[in-house]
Structures are given as structure tokens and as C-alpha cells.
Amino acid sequence: MSSLTLDSLPVEILCGILRHLDPITLIAFSQTSSHYRKVISPSKRHYAERLLALELLEQHGGVTLNFRSKHNIISPDWRDPVCDAMRWACTNCLRLLPHTAFGNHFILGLGYRKPEPGSPAAEPVSSWEPSRDVRYWQSLKQYKQRPDLVFEQKRQRLQFSGASTSNYWRYATARDAEYSGNGNALIRLIKLAMTQPPGFRPSLAEHTRGRQEMVQFTLMYERDQAGYKRHLRRCLECNWQCGELRPHTTQYDGTLGGTARVPLAHSRQLYFGCGLDRYFPGFSYPPGNERPAHNAPIFTIHRQNASDEPFTLHMVRCPGCTRWQELRAFRVGSWPARWTVGYGMSENRGDFENWDGRRLSAAFFDGLICNHCLAAAADDGMERLRDELLGFWLNCANARLEKLDDQLRKDFFMLYYTALQMSKKVACKRIIQKEILPGVLKPADVAGYKPYLPPGRATYVEPSYADLALYRLRYGQWLDAFAGVGQDEVDGMRDISHFNKGFVDCQQDILGEAYERAEEHFLWLKQCKHAVLENPQVLVDWALARDGAALT
């Protein structure tokens, strides 16, 4: 009895076998011979399904990114080297690309992100069929338009919106609460509160149970719905080619998105110690003057002991080499973490200005060119690149030095205004005004002092090493003067706002780790500034040796 081979099977039976193959095996089977290629005849959609299946395999797509939208937690972090090996599929150009080639929406959006292993969307399913009659497409259309399914999907999306964003009071009316369903314990509490007299508050146990159910529902919904729109994912280049990545005007932020010739797209948000680290990451400083291991404190009121700030990165398409690169590769930016890239607003808004004072406009964006294209330009390309990089680096360095100087002297300003509130009977008042403040605070500083001074000014005078030594000396005199303050004098100054927790205890916290790190960064950056001025070619070498699309 002779055994049958696949080639000898009828086409109908062969198609019945092929429709059960996963996308990867189906495309591989079609490439074994011309006969199977003719029978299967894969289309672009089938190749895209193969890529979507490959991106879920660790050897091709890397590990799966875990993103929790409720707390904005990403694991692994974008700075982790593991993220460099991760790949996402573009279903338009049919390529596996790194995350820098995609916008935030196509990476972190619920419908576009990679599904978790074992979830329904992670199962490789092929849409290949030998033939489909009209009845199949009609049944599929009726399935999508069923009112009960549409209502159920909308109800779940509404629940997920409130659970993932903690926007509990989105269900402000009884109609909204009823429409969103009774599956969420917190929604039930809101409905209960609306039927009670004013001042009613649910118990702590009810709130705790509601929050627990909300977390469970969020995790379940993300697991079931993640990745259901991956077949629509496109990279930045394909979005621009399709005309979807274009400038758009908003009410408050002017025109965003660059121009039609030089498009711009929002990229990841990363934490940097300062603008110098954001625009010159990985810059090799002169030997013997390595960067301090820890960042200097920033003294923000929203985060305790913070030493870094979130910076939004942007990807720009160079009109010369047609490569998408980070904004720093075009020598564009400014030191504030909240600096906005846009144009078209009123002249009073300073956000839309480059570091060199040039106003951002459509003509400004159309004239952008990356570091490599500028260096390859004829005549004075290298000289222009060196001058622009040096000016950009000095602007960020001066802004950082001024900010650190303000941090080192901020307590002396506080001490000056505190001494004004002291009674004449306090013995240390005369010491503060006659011995500690002179030399550190000049009369002009006190007269024009503002709580917030924008760094990077051309009139900024950099403190010398003697000034830093004077700061350290005055801090020591400050602590010595307050060490002898009696308890009766301390009790008499309880009404002074800064010393509510104890007069002497507050002063002993001044010379702490925060001051040490700020002073360390100031001394380090002061030495780097002189080294870069002597040899600005190191900035050119840094810019040409790195990948312009790298985020760090």
C-alpha cells in the first residue's frame, strides 16, 4: 500500500489542511515550492500577520513590554538595554523596527501594544482562506453591527476609562452610572451617594473593596483587549507617507507636528538630571573630570528628594538623509523640562524659542538639517556644526550653573527675610545681618530677588572658586551662631513660618547631602566648561559618532 504525499492530494483537501496553519508556518510553507506558492498565494495581509506573530517571539521581537496606564508604569524601562533588542511590526512596510521608529500611540495604546503571553490576542491566527462567498462577509457584517454587542463593548470601554484613569466622577449622573453597568463597586458607591442626603460618605471597607474590584477589572480588560488593532500599526515614515503625520493647530499650543517638509512626532518621555543630560547624553567629558555619580537635587514641591525631571523627546525627519532622528540631532531645544516644540502663537509666549533666541516658525523647521548632513555639506559645514554645538552646549551649561548657584544661595535669601521678622531682642539677628549675609548676598540681589529666576541669561556672572569657599564659610558661621540660641528665644520665634518645627533643628539640616551634591556638580561643570572651550572638537566627535535616533 503506497502512502500519499501532500503533492498528490486534491487541492480541496490541501486547502482544508492549510487553513489550520499559523501565519508563520503558512508563509514558510508557501516558500517551499512554486506549487504551494500558487495554491496559497499569500497577500500583504498574510505577510503582516506573520510579522505580528514574529514580534511576539522573544528571539525576534524581544521581551514583552508591560505597561500599566493607571500608574504610568513601564517595565522594562526605556533606558534598559533590553529595550534596544525589542522590535515591533509595521504592517505597512512589513518590517520589524525598534520602538524609536513608532509614535507613542502605536507602542503604548491599548489596541496597538503587544499582548501579554497567553492572552487571546497573543494566539497566532491566520485569516487565510481559499475562498469566501458573499454569505460569509454578510454574516461578518451583521455580527459587527449587532446592537447588543456594540452596547456591551461601549459599556466596558466606559468602565475601563474610569478604572484606569481614576476619573471616578466621570459618572456624574444616575444615567451615566446606570449606563456603565453595575459590575464596578465604585460605581455602585457613586449611585448610592447620589440617593443619600448631602454629606453622606461610604465606609472605608466599601471604598477598599471598590478599588480592589477596579484594579482587577483593569487588569482583566487590558489582558483581553490589548493588541486587537495591531494590524493597523504603522511606523513614523509610513504615517508620514500616508499623510497622517502632518502639522495640526491647537487652541493653546499653536501649530504642532513640524511642517509638511520636516515632520515632527512626540516620542518617549524620559527622566534626565538636567537639560545638559537631555541634549548631550553620553558625552565623554575630559579624563580626570568624570561626571558625578549622583544627580544634583532640583527641590521640586511635587516630589520629595527629586534629582531628575521628565523630558518629552521628539523624532524629526531630516530632509537630507530622510532618517528619523531625535530633536537633539538638529541642535534644537531649550533647557526647561516643559519646553514646547511648536510655532504660531503670540510673541509673548517664550516657549517657542530656540536656545539661541531664534523664534520657532515654519521657515525655521523647513531649514533644519541633522548633524551628519551639516557636516557633509560643502565649504564650511564642519565649522558651522562645531560653532552651533558649542553654542548649544554652553547655553545648557550656563543655565545649569545658574540653577545650581541659585540652589546654593537659596537658603541665604530665606535667612535674610527671616531676620527681618525677628525681634530686636534676638541675639543672632545682628550676627545674621552684619556677619553672615554680607558678601554672599549683595544689595542688588536682595532688592531684585524673585523666587524664580530663568537661567541662561547673558548677564549671568558665574561665581568664582572664592565665592564657593565663602558660601561654605558662611554656612559654618550660620550653624555656630544658631547653636547658642536659648530655648526662650526659640519659643519666641515659633510664629516664623520656616521654623515651625524647631529653630535649631532646621539649621542643622542645611549642610546636608543636597548641598554637597549641588556643590559637587557645580565644581565639576565649571571645570568641564573650560575644557570644552579649549577643545570644542570633542562635541563634533560626540555628535558624529552616535546614532541620531538613539534616545539616550
TITORGU-624301 format. One record per residue (C-alpha): x negated, z negated, y negated. Coordinates in pm, whole numbers, plus 50000, padded with zeros to 5 digits. Example, Ala and Ser with C-alpha at 12.3 -4.5 7.8 and 13.67 -1.06 7.14 Angstrom:
REM residues 2
487704922050450
486334928650106
This chain:
REM residues 552
500005000050000
498405011549678
498514988649372
499975000949044
497895002748727
499095000048368
498415036748311
500765046248592
503665025048467
506535041748286
506455038447908
509645017747907
508164991548138
504864992047948
506674985747617
508544956847775
505174940847857
503564948247522
506314932147316
505334898147459
501714900347342
500454880647045
499224900146736
495514896446820
495894908447179
498264936547077
495784952146832
492884947247076
494924964147350
495694993747123
491974999447066
491085002547435
492155038947474
493885067147293
496855064747534
497645028647440
496955035947072
499575063147085
502085041047266
501615010747041
500905029846715
500234997946511
501164998746143
499734979945846
502204952145906
500874946346258
497274945446133
498334919845873
499934898446145
496654899946335
494764887246030
497294859345978
496704848646337
492904850746299
492874828645988
494334800446195
491414801646441
488554778846342
485874804246434
487354829546187
489354810145927
487644776445939
489394743045942
492944739745815
493324726945461
495524696145436
497404693945106
499914667145009
501774678444697
503354644244632
499994627844557
498004659944489
495524651444765
493454679244923
491434673945239
488724685345271
487804685444905
486844718344741
483284705544696
482884700445071
480604727145228
483274731445495
485454749245239
482824776445196
483444787545555
487224787845522
488964821545498
492454833345402
494064866545486
495074891645220
497894912145370
497464940045117
493764949245153
493644934645509
490584912545462
489674876245533
488454862545199
487274828545064
489584806944857
487934817844532
489464852444582
493034838644559
495114821544296
496314785844336
499824796544431
498674816944731
496464788544857
498444756844785
502014769644765
504204756845046
505194791345169
501674806245144
499424778245268
498034776945620
500414758745855
499264728646050
498274734146415
501274730546642
503854737646369
506394765946412
504644788746162
501304784346343
502544801746656
501314837946660
504374860246685
504274898146671
507074918746520
506094949546723
508974966846896
509045001947047
512355009746876
515054991546686
518525005346644
520805001146346
522734972946511
519604951046515
519004954846140
522674948746063
522684916746267
519504905546093
521034912245752
524184892945841
522044864145969
520224861645638
523484862445440
525354835545634
526714811245372
526214780245586
522514788045638
521974795945272
523654763345169
521634742945419
518334758145307
519144751744942
520134715945017
516844709345197
514834725044914
516604702244668
515824671744879
512194682244916
511884687544540
512994651944470
510994636844755
507694655044690
507654651544310
509204616544288
511754631544049
514464607744164
516694611243860
516974648543912
520214638944088
521734625343771
525384632343855
527564624544152
527984661844214
524204667244243
523804636944469
526624648744692
525294684244697
521844672644806
523264655545114
523234620145246
520084622445455
517874606645189
518134569145149
517044570344786
519834594944705
522304571244863
520984543744635
521484565844329
525054573244432
525624536144486
524154527544147
526454552343970
529544534944108
528344500044011
528564482643673
525644485943429
522574465643522
523014469843897
519744472244090
519374477944466
517384453144668
513664456844736
514364462845106
516674492145023
514074507444792
511354503545054
513474519445323
514384547845089
510754555145008
509774554745374
512504579445462
511434600945170
507834602545294
508954610945647
511254638345522
508484653345305
506014654645594
508604669545828
509704695945577
506144706345492
505304709145861
508344731145932
508294752945621
504564757245549
503334792945584
506654811145615
505664835345333
502064841945434
502834878745493
503254882045114
499884866945024
497604888644810
494174883044661
493414884144288
492204920144300
495314932344483
497554913044245
495834929643951
496014964044112
499734959144176
500304949943811
501484914143877
498404897143728
498884905943363
498924887643028
502004866742959
503144848942644
504434813142643
506124793542368
503414767542315
500234781742470
500194816542319
499084845542539
497514835642871
496054856043153
493404875242961
494144911842885
495084942743083
491414953443090
489884919143161
492444898043353
492084860443389
493634837443650
493754799843693
491594787143980
490934753044133
490804720443939
487594700743998
486164668543860
482904670143661
480984643343476
480954663543151
481184698843014
477484704043085
478074699043458
481144721243448
479474751443283
475954747443427
476434733343780
473354731643998
471004738543708
467454728643813
466044706143547
462274703243489
460324684543762
459954647543693
463164646943490
465794647943762
469414641343679
470574605143723
472324598744050
475464584943883
477624598843606
477964580843276
481284562943209
483884580642999
486024549942908
489414566042955
492544544842926
494264561743221
491604554843489
489554523543530
485774527843568
486134565743542
482984586843524
484374622243555
487214643443422
489344671543571
488374706343453
490524736843528
488394766443640
489284802743575
488434835143752
487784866043538
487354902243648
484244917943499
484974953243373
481404963843453
480844953943817
484594948543893
483784914844056
485874883544007
483674855543874
484134821343724
484514818643346
481054803343303
479504836343419
480784852143095
479304824942868
482774814642755
484054779142728
484054746842532
483194710742607
486664693642622
488234689742964
491634700542825
490334732042658
492824760642695
491924797042753
494404817342550
494984835142222
497704844741979
498634810241841
498334797941483
494964793841315
495384756041306
495004752941683
491344747341768
491754750842145
491484788542127
487904789242002
484754796342198
481774772742190
480144793841916
483214791941689
484494827041765
488254829241773
489694839842110
491644872142083
492474903042286
489414920842147
487284890742244
488404892642607
488024930542622
484374926842519
483464901842792
480744910843041
479164889543314
475584876843321
474334902943568
475864932243380
474474919743049
471004915543198
471134951143337
472154965543002
469674987842822
467394976842540
467904940042456
470164928942744
467804901942868
467184888442519
470904886642442
471534868742772
468784843342701
469994836642346
473634832542447
472844809842742
470554788542526
473204785042257
475864776442515
473654750442684
472604734442354
476224732142241
477214713742560
474074691842542
474644682242178
478284674442247
477244652442539
474564634442336
477014627142057
479584614142303
477014591242468
475814579142128
479394570642039
479744551142365
476564531342295
477724521741946
481454517642000
481194480142059
479384475841728
482334491841549
484624467641733
482344439041631
482444449941265
486244449241246
486364417041448
484064399841198
486434409640918
489204389741090
487034358941144
487404328640926
484564319740690
484144287340884
482944305841193
479174302141204
478474335441375
480294356141114
477284355840882
474944364541171
477104394741261
477254408240908
473684400540796
471544403541112
473264423041391
475134451941224
472514463140965
470514492341099
473004500341373
476004508241153
475354524740820
477834520840532
478824557340566
479614552240936
481924522940865
483644540040572
484374572240762
484794557841112
487564571941326
488444561241680
487914597141800
485144619741667
484894655341805
481344660741932
479364692641894
479294691941513
476444709041334
475984678141114
475314655341409
471964637141384
470514628641723
469314592241750
465604587141800
463964565442063
463554538741794
467314538741736
467954533542108
465494504442111
467294489841810
470644491941994
469154472642283
467644446342049
470894441341859
472834436942183
470464408942282
470894392241943
474644396041982
474694376642309
472304349842176
474444344341868
477644340242069
476064317742330
476094288542086
479684292041973
481594259742020
484834256442211
486734247141898
485624279341729
486574299142040
490054284142038
490384292841672
489794329641745
492374333842021
494554353941785
491904381241757
493154408941986
489864417642156
489074381742254
492354370942409
490754365042748
487874344042609
485414349342329
482084343342503
483204359142832
483934391742652
480454393542506
478744388042840
480474419342973
478924441642706
475474445942859
476704457743195
476404487243430
478384510243197
475904505942910
472944510243145
474264543443281
475164556942937
471694548842808
470064564043117
471954596743070
471114597642700
467384594042762
467464619743043
469384645742844
467194640342540
464114649542744
465864679342906
466794693242567
463174695542455
462114710742791
464804737942776
463934746342415
460314751842516
461244774642809
464764789642777
463964814543054
464994787843309
468614793243203
468364830543271
466804824343613
469594799943696
472344824243590
470974854343779
470154835144098
473644821544162
476884837144281
479174841643983
482264834244194
480964800144309
482934770944165
480114745344187
